[in-house]
Amino acid sequence: MQFPPLVTTEFGTYPNPDPAAEQIACLDYNGYIESHTDRGESSATGIISYPGSTCNIQVQLGCCENEAADIGRQIASVPFPERFPVLACVSNHRGRFCQSVTKGDIAIEVKGDIIKAGQTKEYEVSAGELVPILVHNNGCYGDTRVNEGLLASVLLLGGRIVDGALGRLTGGVIHHQADSGDYFPDRDVAYQAPDPCPDDAFARFRRDRYRFETDGWAAGVAFKCPPTTTTTLVCPAPGMPGRFTNQGDSCTGWSGSFKYVYTTDEVYSFSDGTGSYSKDNHLRIEGVWSIVGTGAPVAGEVFDTIDTTWAGTYSLTKVEAEHRDFCVGQVSDVTATVLGSGTGAQQLHISPYDGTNQVTIALAGSSNVIPLTGSTTIQGCDGTSVTTTSGGTVDDGVGSLVNGLPILVSDPGDPGHYAGRLTVSHREEPRSGGSFVLDSFVEWDIRRR
């Protein structure tokens, strides 16, 4: 295609800005049997050309809810047309057509780093610092929601996200200009650090965490502002609480490993008066961080910096079937496989907790990512099929690891040994003919030598 409707950059996808690529209609006619003249329900040719079209694929991805192609919206709009209006493609996507959007295309740029969907990075800021954040969104509906996550009310740092034009940002980032109909994939906001930064007993654990989300995908960022301290701490005698370093013979560093696992399993199969339906979907993300060294002590620090090597894997398989008793161009089968693995270096902080022999774990640098490769095959009820390949990355899960780890308690008979396992989340939801189960847990087995 000489002038594609969508272009891809390092930051994400964009509607093609070339005037020759201007889109004037939804691509609902470029299906398996392509029509260049008839569209939609206007003729038999238009109906035939819809299956396999760009619009049809976007509908199956959940990117065109509220439009005429959404059967549920059509049904709901009959008795309640004002409450459930059927939207045109260009208005539903905030001034773009479906061929120019990408589901889950969210990213932010912070201090020169591009943070994609599924990734989270942490940055240290100074009191009162203003950190620019460039927000990219070319997702389905053009809404960027900004939320502070599950830990929003726990150990806040006290900063805020601000919009240069609107002051404190509330709700989300606006990309669509309602009066002109223009859409701006990239918008500037900023993080305003508190001034002064907290200096209480929990100051080193305080974070402001934000998730920039669209279409169920999110890019995350966290900010910390360590308090200034002039205390110089040294390695204590064995078994005593305090700073743990590799200084001296009594405590020569740390060894061991941490592990984080996240899984979802959705399996069901049933039949009703309209056909048979089934899913056999499985996701597993696993990461192991093995300690390979302990940093030299630094005057003023109350924690140990440990070096770890990380190894992570990602596996997603989907087998979905929807076999109805009729065929009007709908998708009948979807199979997908996405795999990935990665390795990298990661630093963590181990800190004594409240003058005891207990310790806490914190992230000491940016996270790694797992590169992904995969393919998806969509088969229509008429037997035609299309296969697409995909790539991208996901976060290594170190943020979930450190957030899931509790305050670690040493073994009563071995004060330098910390080991255990904790369930971070468990959810079971019934399905017709099956269930959906989500599990995640953390494990740790570390030793202060």
PyMOL commands that set and color helices and strands:
alter all, ss='L'
color gray80, all
select helices_A, chain A and resi 19-21+40-42+44-49+54-60+71-77+89-92+98-100+203-205+398-404
alter helices_A, ss='H'
color red, helices_A
select strands_A, chain A and resi 6-8+13-15+106-110+113-116+120-124+130-137+143-147+160-163+167-168+172-174+186-192+208-214+217-224+254-272+275-294+304-324+331-352+359-363+369-380+385-390+393-395+417-431+434-448
alter strands_A, ss='S'
color yellow, strands_A
deselect
rebuild
show_as cartoon
